[in-house]
Amino acid sequence: MIVSDVMTTRLITVVPDDTLSHAANLLRQYQFHHLPVVRTAPPFGSVYTGQGKHPVLEGLLTSQDIDMAAAVGTSSSDILRQPWGERRVLEVMHRATMRVTPTTSVAAAAQILVERGLNCLPVVEYERPEQAPAGEQDDMLSQPLLVGLLTRSDLLMALARALGAFEPGMQLSIPLPLGDLTPLAKTLALAAELHIQVRSVLAAPLEGKVPLSATVRLGTIYPAPLLVRLQEEHIDYAYGEAQ
Amino acid sequence: MRMGRRSKMSNTSGKAPARARLIFHPDELHYNFGAEHPLQPARIAALMDLLEQCDLWHPKDDALALPLRSATIEELNLVHSAKYIAAVQELSKGEPLGKEQQQRRSQLALTYGFADGDTPVLPGMHDVTASIAGGSLVGLSAVMGLPEGGAFATGDERPLHVFHPAGGLHHAWADRASGFCVYNDIAIAIAHALRASESKILYIDFDAHHGDGVQRAFYDEPRVMTVSLHETGRYLFPGTGDVLELGNGTGRGYSINVPLEPFTEDDSYIEAIESLLTPLVISFAPDVIVTQHGCDTHAWDPLTHLSLTMRGIEAQIKLAHSLAHTYCQGRWLALGGGGYDLYRVVPRAWSMVWAEMSEQELPAALPDAWVERWRPAWQAIEQQEQAEQEVMGKSATASVFPLLFRDRPEDFPAQPRRWSISNVNRHTVALARHLLVPPSVRQAFPAARHHSPLAGLFDLLHMQGTATPSRSKTIETPKGALLLRDFCPPSLIERLTADTGLHAFARLPERELQLLMGIARRPDCALTIAHTPEGVIVGEVTLAPGDEWWEGLENVYEVAIEVSSNWRGLGVARQLLSFALELDALEDIILFALGLSWHWDVDGLGISVFQYREMIARLFATQGFAEYPTTEPNVSLEPANILLARIGKRVDSRVASQFLNRLLSSPNLSRL
């Protein structure tokens, strides 16, 4: 699974020249904690739908940054006479944020989020400006275009979806003695034969060992015909708690 | 006195005939997915035969039947997307000729949920399911007095109850067929009633599978409360239906789910429905009740693990009937639903629905002729049914054809883990009550307490031995004098009326009064009220032992306060609270109050929830309450919610620290 499969593409953004009070209002209105800062505002309001040309990413503003600015603003420091709400996004945003690309694997993105203690990663594509003079170094000129945002919530939703939780279905466990996948393969073949849709299959090894059981979610209200076939084929299964 | 057969008895008994009708049309028997499919229309045929043979219903009797009509495309479109309806119509046509058409049909079937074995493409399915949807729509309109329900000569002929056994297809989604259901007749009927009238509708789903389609259709609709009691979705289809699916946006708090453990038996089930449904009906105050009586909850059913007998199913039907009469002026639509023990369970269960609804006595035994006709049908599938029960992991039950309407207990051996199953169910219900039932309603309808904490709250709170049973005090307000009374006896409440602005918990002032009666009758609750010299109650403070969440803690009491919206801003709340807490034992107990933003009348006051929160905190602070952070599930659901507590000075430090620990622990949620 790669980042573009799970990222959010409908984005609420601010531009560097917006005030912090505007940003705070957006965060409150939409109830989240991160605002990507882009060079030019989208045509209507501050919502990018993911269609059309992608904006250039300038930085990231978090609710924490605003809290911090507000806290500093209330102290009687000489340099900051200006009320916090009138300060510009440009002054407090992070420019050097970690970024990922749409093709980054979800596992790598998850690792970055956890190891760096982040909640959100902008997803960018690099594009060289058309008028780029030849011979200049590429990485000086490539601009990050914002194509999406990957948050912890996106990963959690991806996990739930991968487990088949958003589709109606029932759950069956298949023991895999010594990690032998044959019972799982036979079960899936039988499900296909009986026209039962498979919502998800989970057979992950635990700590470097072989998987000892598989969890299969099946899109059926009537599993009995499949269970009868499993018994005939001597495939063990668990459906619900044993009595 | 119960009614005998309607036509014979109506003149002699002196009681008006039950205004009940049954919707059935032979075309509904065409909802048939083939011989191998578990849902067989023969179950409806067996039911109708049983009703006729028991002399409970006759197709020719116009006073007992209600004709159905098909739902129009426009009505189906209230719930289903136009693309889905078009696809169903396309798939309903006979077998196509060309290969291209074949491919297109397979694609449609895949997109709209017909590709698997559950809900296969059925020729003519649009017509038959549209007429089932129409039946439920007509039924609901009839009990609600809407024009679509048909014309009746006099108001008395309009039915109060309607039963539509072929309805109840609760799994269908807006754009997908699922779990044997094509069009969601329940959601269509409810959506029609919503647009045709200003009303609130309570839907109770007794099917063993979660009523996901209906819940989805009204997940953010506060005018429809969906309640589903089902086997937990941990393993069973459709997998949803967790307690924490509460509704979304303005619909928060209007989706109620009670996932029961596999192998739940009658006693635990009855305890669950009794402790949950009445408080929910009171707090929602619906205009009509729609029930889905899927009887796949029965121990003999081959598709689920619930282990009820007819006793549990009968309790469920009687409760629905009494709730409709007590709280909805009798308006009740009952529907069929799941039920896959076609001959042994479905006909008996749904005859019970009709007999209860039409107030006719069921005979004890099934008619011999009926048994002779349908037993062979069961015998033909007996082997298969046993095999299916076995692969589902159900313990073997008696393989007998019932001869009585009610089950014989000896045919149903006790489940080995009965105690732990009941215990988990009790926790689930406690959590649902805790999350969804307002405090004073909960106090008036307590769940059965297993170790009753005290004899009487009055004695406990008056350790000095006061002579007068109840104190009173007069206060002056800008709107006139008010009398405050504490420890109100029921006899006092009976003589008073509730102010029109008193509806925070039970929605209607007269219900609020009944609620106060309930609290006054309970020896372990204390009720303090403020009333005018004319006898109109304008505010109340209730004091009751902490609910299931606080189980095991001593001396912990929940305080709830309400002041009529007509008497706000006059300082009534402060004086009433102060008066109610003038207790000898005040320093010996722990008091707490929950402020839950969904009960707050923020619109009436024109303030934000956070301002309201401040107001409550200030009010309780005058009595020495302080705010405590907590993981209590209700409070932590919404940032505006608040828990205020007052720990008395003489409270044992061990008890106080137990209380503080409980605030931050989550014993009941740890299971989820």
Interface residues (C-beta under 8 A of the other chain):
Chain A: G164 A165 E167 P168 G169 M170 Q171 L172 L194 H195 I196 Q197 R217 G219 T220 I221 Y222 P223 A224 P225 L227 V228 L230 Q231 Y239 G240 E241 A242 Q243
Chain B: P38 A115 D116 G117 D118 H171 S178 G179 F180 H209 D212 R234 Y235 L236 F237 P238 G239 T240 P262 F263 P302 L303 H305 A387 E388 V391 M392 G393 K394 S395 Q415 P416 R417
